[in-house]
Amino acid sequence: MFDFAPATQPTIYFIGVTTGKSSIMKVFPLWAQALGLKDAVIKGFDLPLHAPAEQYRQVVDFIKRDPLSYGALVTTHKLDLFTACRDQFDYVDPYAEKLSEVSSLFKRGGVFHAHAKDPISSGLALENFVPENFWRDHGGEVLLIGAGGSSLAMSLYFTQEKFGDNVPKRIILANRSLPRLESAKKVLSGLNPKVTFSFEHRPDPSGNDALIAGLPPYSLVVNATGLGKDAPGSPTTDAVQYSPHSLVWEINYRGDLIFMYQAQAQAKEKSLHVEDGWVYFIHGWTQVIAEVFNVPIEGPVLQQMSDIAMELIGGKK
């Protein structure tokens, strides 16, 4: 099923669903050149949603044992891969341990690391468009549609004690299936006494519409389901109605982003800010590449990476 031929040059892998469609396949060679990563390449491993555990274990075992396979970025499969491969990692960072997910695999000094970077990368992306003191000033809430790794990571970010009173008064997680909600409830319990969590079983989009309609103004709604990228459709219907001055975040940047288009249709009338996943994409990848190849990517270098990607994609935003 997979090509497990030993790598012949330094290689980072992209473990996803439709990796060949991602812009990173075109962007990475230019990033590698700019970063001085001589001969480094990227390859994809495409696995079906909720793949059998043995497939995850085969991929991870290959990366761990192959000398020139330096590491990987994991998307979509963060929770399932961690569950299937926990015993294969030599070191698990605190975020990965807390969230039971992994997004970055890399080797350092003979030690095979599993890290969860989403609390950091999603936080950096949120700080790019959420105004300073937004929660303290307006008292809005957060609705995370989907109870997978991205939603758990954002919940961890929002509830950090360093934010003091500038936290959402309530974070709602809505999901189509009950098992993921129950798992999320266990992970997120007791994070911050200033933030109330609600867990909503919403098996169809109309249920999410109702949750959105009930939010106060100046709230944040996030599509963290994968719908629009990994699978067709949207977690909301065309009848969805947002509260005024809300922030709407589609964390994907590619695909048929129906969720984002539905929000954009009422952005002017409701004074909405609608954001796609481009900045999240940049931070998500640069955080992992920095770990896999042990190179700093921040400040002017990070801006250079963004500029390179933007120029290649051509008028992305």
Buried (B, 14 or more C-beta within 10 A) or exposed (E): EEEBEEBEEBBBBBBBBEBEBBBBBEBBBBBBEBBEBEEBBBBBBBBEEEBEEEBBBBBBEBBBEBEEBBBBBBBBBBBBBBBBBBEBBEEBBEBBEBBBBBBBBBBEEEEBBBBBBBBBBBBBBBEEBBEEEBBEEBBBBBBBBBBBBBBBBBBBBBBEEEBEEBBBBBBBBBBBEEEBBEBBBEBBEEBBEBBEBEBBBBEEBEBBBBBBEEBBBBBBBBBBBBBBBBEEEBBBBEEBEBBEBBBBBBBBBBBBBBBBBBBBBBBEEBEBBBBBBBBBBBBBBBBBBBBBBEBEBEEEBBEBBBEBBBEBBEEBE
